[in-house]
Amino acid sequence: MKKKDFIDLRAKDLKALKSMAMAKKLEADKMRMEIVGGKEKNLKATNNLRHDIAQILTLVREKEILEKLNK
């Protein structure tokens, strides 16, 4: 994920981030199955997806903590 994309993610709300994380998880599972099946040749793509998922979930957690502190 590029830095500009990450900055754009900070502007999104919690619900949108959670749905994006779920979509990325499904995409990663699908890609893993394609690698096992021999269809996908780019083996680093799953690592990139896992990195993106981790960044999104980190933002989700940050927003949850900030909401808890503001209440």
N, C-alpha and C positions, 0 to 999 in steps of 0.2 A: 504494500500500500504506500502510495506516495505521500509526502508530507502535506501537500495541498488537500488530498482526500481525507487525511486524518483531521486536519483543521475543520473541514466541512462536516465531519462526523460530530465534532464537539457542539455544533449548532443544533443537531437533531435532538428530539425528545427521547425519553426513556423507552417508550413503547416502540418507536421506529428502530431504535438500536437493537432491542431484543429480537424483533422480527428479522432484522438484517443478520444477526448472529445465527438464528435458526436456519435461515436460507443458506448461509455459508457452510454451516455444519452438514446440511443435506448435500450440498455441492461437493464437499470434501468426501463424504461417504460414497457418493456416486463415482468420484474420480478414483478412489481407492479400488473400487470394484472393477473399473476399467483397466487399471494398472495390473491387477491380478489376472484379469482376462486377457491381457496382452494388447488391448486396443490403444491404450494411452502410452506414449513414449516419453513424455516429460515427467520424470520421477520427482523433480523438485517442486512441481506445481502443488502437491499436497502440503509440503512444508510451508509454502507461501500462504496457502489458505489457512493453515493452522496459525500462522503468525497473525494474519488479518483477524481471525476469530479472537485470538488473545487480546489484540488491541481493542476490539469492539467491546469485549467483556470487561476490560479494564475501565473503559469509559462508562459502561453501565454501572459498575461498582462505585466509581467516583460520584456519579450523579445520585445514586442511592444514598451515599454517605452525606452528600451536601443537602439533600432533601431532609434527611433525618436531623441534621444539625440546625437547619433553618426552622424546624417545627418547634 
